[in-house]
Amino acid sequence: MNSTNNKKRTKTEEKAVQKQFQELLDICAFIRSDEDRNLIRKAFDIANEAHRNMRRKAGDLYIIHPLCVARIVVEVIGLGTVSVVAALLHDVVEDNPEEFPMEFIEKEFGPKVAAIVDGLTKLPPDSGSESLQQINTFRKMLLTISDDIRVVLIKLADRLHNMRTLDALSPEKQIKIAGETIFLYAPLAHRLGFYSIKQELEDLSLKYRHPQQYKEVLELLKDSELKRNASVEKFMHPIRKKLIERSYQFEMKNCFNSLYFIYDKMHKAGIPFENIHDLSSIRIVFDPDPGIPENIQCWSIYALITEIYLPKHNSIRDWISFPKTNGYESLHFTVMSSDGKWMEMQIRSQRMDEIAEKGYAAHWKYKGLSTHESELDKWMRKIKELLQNPNPDAMEFVDDVKMNLFAHEIHVFTPMGEIKALPQKSTALDFAYEIHSEIGHRAIAARVNNRLLPLNHELQSGDQVEIITTDKNRTQRVWFDEVVTSKARSSIKNNINAENKRLIERGKSIFDEKLENYNVTLDARMMGKILEAYDTTTKEELYGKTGADLITLDDLPKYLMLIGAITVDASKEKNDESKSVARVAKCCNPIPGDDVTGYRHPSGDLILIHKLRCPNAVKLAASRGNLIVPVNWSNVKTLSFQARIALQGIDHCDMYRQIITLITEELKLHVCVFNMASYNDIFEGTIELYVRDTGNLNDLMKRLNDLKGVESVKRLEIFGSE
């Protein structure tokens, strides 16, 4: 919102600037020495000089902006001298880099102030489009969190004042800045516990993004104000009387929800204004008795209130036992008033109230009172984990941050009762990686509230989750679409990269060994032809697919012959019938012991083994009978074969665990699909897994059939296209 204007200041304006600076000094109660006072004075003098010829779009002096930001930093956020100095200087380098470069700031104010100012300085215009520049600037600011969170706190103050003075800009600019605010800065304020800033940012964003709805909500509140106030006072009177009788020292007030909150209820949830019972909430803030734990005192006050008013079923939100990630603690619930209306209530101690109002700054004030890691500490640790390996794409980075750091949370439990906080929409697989990356890599299914469910099952608050694992690494690319946390995505990515490297090395070894058999060295032209023959574009892709057995190289001699790398005789020598390789056909997945037939590929290097009943085998026998040959399972390189079985029976709480334990732990078999469901105490479903032969499969089916509750087990045919 910077704007250069050479109009000189008037004496009246200069006097007003000095007056505002003196007011700033007056509210800085933390100043304990002349050194601090002089440092703030020095920062103001430099900012005043740097912005001397600058005015904002509305025509007011630009220096008023850093003064207002510094005031918000003190009054609303509660920071100290270094932050006030940085707030006064936050636009100096950006607006006047030649006269006041970053080196100057560091020399005059030290590395801490310089680092904060640098974090607040926008990236230059050549860093991309205007919108991308804003995203990159936000990204740059977030990357400073692990070094000094004051950068983010001062930026919130900066954004709040910009939103308060948005009237002077064009409607297009207003909508852009308001949209950016609701998307990034309001959630950031919420996560850091600055509810007053969050609410004001939301309301101001609504004012400029949806002006008509903003006016509508404002008028509805104004028209109903007298009636609501009288109703609230009537409601509070008996509560106030009872608390006084019990000698509580307390404050009770009516706290209004934001216009944005009401707009959200009306226009998104479709609730008429007159039916919104939480337009405001009654908050009780008490001075705690030091001899009694605060949570017990909260519940005691709750008991007194519910003697007067009937509580709403399932309305309690206990943020005392389970504080929010930003450190917020409070007991929320709803009761029925004597007028037949629901009333929201909050109970909290003075300490809880200060943390709720002052957020991060108050958190640090009370940090020394507990040896336990707070929820805000855990969130800060998550930020540092996310920023250790930030996504290089600015837009994706911001999406990661919004999903992992700003999203509403759920609280789930481990089998031992330990609480884990995860973003909403987290899956059982996210939970597995939250426990440990190795648990995630080896996860096969989850037991959620004693129900066996797939790993992509979305968790809800209060779920108790147990992860079932195998002894093998099962990480798959598809898992990227089944997780939302950055920790899970990063672990999956790293594991897949490591696995890809292993497969490439294995594939290269196989490929080089094949070439050695023919005493061939390929030049660049020949290698290009081989890549083209296998529908690959790079050697790494060819090696990786070979290492993963997606490419068998059985027809490599044919391609080497076509490009002139070997002679026809040499090709024939390696392609005699006794050295053909057999593999199972994917259309029917036969396993050793099945009645099968063989189909020789026209190249002569590969024999596909089909079940006799396979439709494709029948078709081939009719159309290419000369290529149907007897088969020998000893030629098949596959060590395990895919099979599918169907189960049905009477469900009980331990049923799925017994099935999984038998398959993966006792018989050491690999499950690729586990699809079970229970209805009215009956379970049924299918399992796809890898077995060695029909004997192995029959043994498994017999063992499954012996389990208590299992009524039937049968093998299902797998027919598809080859």
GIMO-V245597 format. One record per backbone hydrogen bond with DSSP energy under -0.5 kcal/mol. NH is the residue of the N-H (numbers start at 1). CO is the residue of the C=O. If there is no record, write none. Layout:
BEGIN
nh=[NH NH]
co=[CO CO]
END
This chain:
BEGIN
nh=[5 14 15 16 17 18 19 20 21 22 23 24 25 26 27 28 28 29 31 37 38 39 40 41 42 43 44 45 46 47 48 49 50 51 52 54 55 56 59 62 64 65 66 67 68 69 70 71 72 73 74 75 76 77 78 79 84 85 86 87 88 89 90 90 92 93 95 96 100 104 105 106 107 108 109 110 114 115 116 117 118 119 120 121 121 127 128 133 134 135 136 137 138 139 140 141 142 143 144 145 147 148 151 152 153 154 155 156 157 158 159 160 161 162 163 164 165 166 168 169 174 175 176 177 178 179 180 181 182 183 184 185 186 188 189 190 191 192 193 194 195 195 198 199 200 201 202 203 204 205 206 207 208 209 210 214 215 216 217 218 219 220 221 222 223 224 225 228 229 230 231 232 233 234 235 236 237 238 239 240 241 242 243 244 245 246 247 248 250 251 253 255 255 256 257 262 263 264 265 266 267 268 269 271 275 276 277 279 281 282 283 283 284 285 285 286 286 287 288 290 292 297 298 299 300 301 302 303 304 305 306 307 307 308 308 309 310 312 315 317 318 319 319 322 324 327 331 332 332 333 335 336 337 337 340 343 344 345 346 347 348 350 353 354 355 356 357 358 359 359 360 361 363 364 365 366 367 369 370 378 379 380 381 382 383 384 385 386 387 388 388 389 389 390 394 397 398 399 400 401 402 403 404 405 406 406 407 410 412 412 413 414 417 420 422 424 426 428 429 431 432 433 434 435 436 440 441 442 443 444 444 445 446 447 448 448 449 449 451 453 453 457 459 462 463 465 465 466 468 470 474 479 480 481 482 483 489 490 491 492 493 494 495 496 497 498 499 500 501 502 503 504 505 506 507 508 509 510 511 512 513 514 515 516 517 518 518 519 520 527 528 529 530 531 532 533 534 535 536 542 543 544 545 546 547 548 549 550 551 556 559 560 561 562 563 564 565 566 571 572 573 574 575 576 579 580 581 582 583 585 588 589 593 594 596 597 598 599 600 601 604 607 608 609 610 610 612 614 618 619 620 621 622 623 624 627 628 629 635 636 637 641 643 644 645 646 647 648 649 650 651 651 655 658 659 660 661 662 663 664 665 665 666 667 669 670 671 672 673 675 676 677 679 682 683 684 685 686 687 688 689 690 691 694 697 698 699 700 701 702 703 704 705 706 707 710 711 712 714 716 718 719 720]
co=[53 10 11 12 13 14 15 16 17 18 19 20 21 22 23 24 25 27 28 33 34 35 36 37 38 39 40 41 42 43 44 45 46 47 49 51 3 60 56 54 61 62 62 63 64 65 66 67 68 69 70 71 72 72 73 73 80 81 82 83 84 85 86 87 89 89 91 92 96 101 101 102 103 104 105 106 110 111 112 113 114 115 116 117 118 124 125 129 130 131 132 133 134 135 136 137 138 139 141 142 144 144 148 149 149 150 151 152 153 154 155 156 157 158 159 160 161 163 165 166 170 171 172 173 174 175 176 177 178 179 180 180 181 184 185 186 187 188 190 189 193 356 194 195 196 197 198 199 200 201 202 203 204 205 206 210 211 212 213 214 215 216 217 218 219 220 222 224 225 226 227 228 229 230 231 232 233 234 235 236 237 238 239 240 241 242 244 243 248 285 283 253 281 254 279 258 259 260 261 262 263 264 264 265 272 273 275 276 255 344 253 281 346 251 283 284 348 249 286 288 289 293 294 295 296 297 298 299 300 301 302 303 304 304 305 305 336 334 312 332 316 317 330 318 328 324 347 317 330 345 343 310 335 341 337 335 280 333 282 331 284 286 349 350 351 352 353 354 193 355 192 358 359 360 361 362 363 366 367 374 375 376 377 378 379 380 381 382 383 384 385 385 386 387 392 393 394 395 396 397 398 399 400 401 401 402 402 422 410 420 463 418 414 412 410 408 423 457 455 427 428 429 430 431 432 436 437 438 440 445 468 468 453 466 446 451 447 464 448 446 451 454 426 411 460 413 463 447 445 442 441 476 477 478 479 480 485 486 487 488 489 490 491 492 493 494 495 496 497 498 499 500 501 502 503 504 505 506 507 508 509 510 511 512 513 514 515 516 515 523 524 525 526 527 528 529 530 532 531 538 539 540 541 542 543 544 546 545 545 553 555 556 557 558 559 561 560 560 567 568 569 570 571 573 576 577 605 635 607 609 585 585 594 591 594 610 629 608 627 606 601 581 599 583 597 608 595 611 614 615 616 617 618 619 620 624 625 598 632 633 582 691 689 716 687 714 685 712 683 709 649 681 652 654 655 656 657 658 659 660 660 661 661 662 663 690 669 688 688 686 674 684 682 679 649 677 647 675 645 673 643 670 641 592 693 694 695 696 697 698 699 700 701 702 704 707 648 648 646 644 588 717 587]
END
